Amino acid sequence: MRAATPLAPARDAVEDAVGDLLDALGVDRSSQGLADTPARVARMYREFLSPEPFRATMFPNDGGYDGLVVVGDISFSSLCEHHLLPFSGTAHLAYVPGERLIGLSKLPRIVEHLSRRLQVQERLTAQIADRIERELAPRGVGVVLRATHMCMGMRGVRRPGATTTTSDLRGLLRTDPEVRGEFLMQAGGGDGPRHRPD
């Protein structure tokens, strides 16, 4: 059996736990359709909780570009740590370069990498901003995430389709109203954090 890490659960242990859960729920596992369910669930959680490492490619900002760089409509999915149900949506990222530029494809990779763990949307938003800030030392960073949460759509308040928007604005994107407005307009009018469901 492969050893477990915080981001790579041990397959056999997860299979056993899923089987125990189905038994505890009174599910008859003798049917053909349920025979491989514990193994499938184990594979699903391994996929959701195993981010692929990557190295952010940097380039010198030798042209002195000082405007916004925005990559928007980045699809993402993650697992809510409160109910183990998915939440998914789109991310909009921006930065104002300092001395370095980042390969544009690496911004979606940051989102993907940080999504592949048990998360809450607010923390994910801040972690994405932290990573961009750490890698680039830019003059400003903006992150807006807009997502729907299955824990709010399927249980509790039961409001499918309700969206939660979170934002993290730093440097020029926080202090310069013109830069902030330009980004938020491109991000579809993100207006900062909203309260998450209970």
Secondary structure, 3 states (H helix, E strand, C coil): CCCCECCECCHHHHHHHHHHHHHHCCCCCCCHHHCCHHHHHHHHHHHHCCCCCCCCCEEECCCCCCCCEEEEEEEEEEEECCCCCEEEEEEEEEEECCCEEECCCHHHHHHHHHHCCEECHHHHHHHHHHHHHHHHCCCEEEEEEEEEEHHHHCCCCCCCCCEEEEEEEEEHHHHCHHHHHHHHHHCCCCCCCCCCCC
